[in-house]
Amino acid sequence: MIAFLEKELFQESFPTYNDLQGMYFSQYKRMASGYLKKIYEQDRDAFNQKFADFLEKEIDENREGYLESLLHFTINNRKKLPIIIVDNTDEFTLDFKVQIFQLCNSYRRKVKLCMLMFPVTDKSAWSFSKTDIFTIHQSKSFFLPTPSPREVFRKRIEFLNKTLVTAETAKRREYLSSKGIRIELKDISKFAQVLEDIFVENNFTAKTLGELTNYNIRAIMSLSKRIITSPVMRIEDLITSYLTTEPISYAKFIDALLRGDCTGQAKLDTFN
């Protein structure tokens, strides 16, 4: 959280001395007018060294206090609203999730103008309901609809196409089919269209995976990897689907789902 805030708030991705002096200006004034007043009036360099030592100790040793100061600086100096989003906690234990929830809530209460978003599944929400966490901390619960698996696949494939670097797509990729036919693909981004045909354009694919996993997105993505790396999905089948725009058959899809990627390491390396 500290690293992210520093990157977003400061041009150099870390605060300068002047930034830190502004963040801790109340302490600076307290030291200058209080127990270090004589040093401040008689030897400004010595006072600045004392203040620098204070900053070093505060930043290196009091990390929680430093984070609180960054949040206050975000609100009061930059006039921005901190929003803490804690996602993907469902794989962890209930105790861990409770501790993270309490930690973020403590900062939200300290700086006052702060929003905490803590997405959880129904299972985690049910676990939380058996604790006092919702009564201790003021919060509002919103129930969001389950995202469509087809839309999740579409977003993933769009991201894949955008992040394929030019150097990678410019390479010649050759594959040897089971019949000894050498196939060359010069544009991997277009070949990614095959994945879209399987998981987006075919209505039954995303629907079947969603129903099998109770629309758990993490499980859906795991099953999709199991299918695409399965030996049932041969390279020539995928290329045929790409060239003819004919979708993969439902029978082949189910066969790949059942068999999995037991011998699919080479296929996985191919798509990596």
Disulfide bonds with the S-S distance in Angstrom:
none
